[in-house]
Amino acid sequence: MSDEFAPSAIVADDDAIIRMDAVDILEDAGFRAHEACHTEDAIKLLEAIGESVCLLFSDVHMPPSKRTGFDLARECAERWPHVGIIVASGQAKPGPDDLPEGARFISKPFSADVVHEHLHEILPEGQKPEPLKKRVV
């Protein structure tokens, strides 16, 4: 479903099954999804294509990286402030300063409906792909 003109998203998760599920959810919403296995891979992707990325979807714990998805979210917000951020975990919960302003946290397991609801809330109209605009939440 993704095409070269769709807005880009980065999915960072060390679990291949969860990463593929998140990619499918975002591609169904109209994004062109790029995959990262851990924090460092996600930063490299952001450095390469960050200006075209409008969404970061990240897990919290991604071994072997010492940096968490919370660290990634804060760095992304600082260096690429135009990027919307969703952080997900089935184990960790964010503390008071873990997430940057405007970022969202969702618990795993997550559903497409929950992800789409958060996308509607955090992305400006101009960054929403057409399939997401057409979905009613």
Backbone hydrogen bonds, N-H to C=O, Kabsch-Sander energy under -0.5 kcal/mol:
donor,donor_aa,acceptor,acceptor_aa,energy
6,A,3,D,-1.6
8,S,52,S,-1.4
9,A,32,R,-2.3
10,I,55,L,-2.4
11,V,34,H,-2.9
12,A,10,I,-0.6
12,A,57,F,-2.7
13,D,11,V,-0.6
13,D,36,A,-2.1
16,A,14,D,-0.7
19,R,15,D,-2.8
20,M,16,A,-2.5
21,D,17,I,-2.2
22,A,18,I,-2.6
23,V,19,R,-2.5
24,D,20,M,-2.5
25,I,21,D,-2.3
26,L,22,A,-2.5
27,E,23,V,-3.0
28,D,24,D,-2.5
29,A,25,I,-1.2
30,G,27,E,-1.2
31,F,26,L,-2.6
32,R,7,P,-2.8
33,A,31,F,-0.7
34,H,9,A,-2.6
36,A,11,V,-2.6
42,A,38,H,-2.0
43,I,39,T,-2.4
44,K,40,E,-2.3
45,L,41,D,-2.2
46,L,42,A,-2.6
47,E,43,I,-2.7
48,A,44,K,-1.7
49,I,45,L,-3.3
50,G,46,L,-2.3
52,S,49,I,-2.0
53,V,49,I,-0.6
53,V,50,G,-0.8
54,C,8,S,-2.8
55,L,8,S,-0.9
56,L,84,G,-2.7
57,F,10,I,-3.2
58,S,56,L,-0.5
58,S,86,I,-2.7
59,D,12,A,-2.7
60,V,88,A,-0.8
62,M,60,V,-0.6
65,S,62,M,-1.6
69,G,60,V,-2.8
72,L,68,T,-2.3
73,A,69,G,-2.6
74,R,70,F,-2.3
75,E,71,D,-2.5
76,C,72,L,-2.9
77,A,73,A,-2.4
78,E,74,R,-1.9
79,R,75,E,-2.8
80,W,76,C,-3.2
83,V,80,W,-2.1
84,G,54,C,-2.6
86,I,56,L,-2.7
87,V,104,R,-3.0
88,A,58,S,-3.1
89,S,106,I,-1.5
98,D,95,G,-1.2
99,L,95,G,-0.6
103,A,100,P,-2.0
104,R,85,I,-2.3
106,I,87,V,-2.4
108,K,89,S,-1.9
115,V,111,S,-2.2
116,H,112,A,-3.0
117,E,113,D,-2.3
118,H,114,V,-2.0
119,L,115,V,-2.4
120,H,116,H,-2.4
121,E,117,E,-1.4
122,I,118,H,-2.4
123,L,119,L,-2.2
127,Q,124,P,-2.2
128,K,124,P,-0.7
128,K,125,E,-1.2
132,L,29,A,-1.1
132,L,129,P,-0.7
133,K,129,P,-2.0
134,K,130,E,-1.8
135,R,131,P,-0.7
135,R,132,L,-0.7
137,V,135,R,-0.5
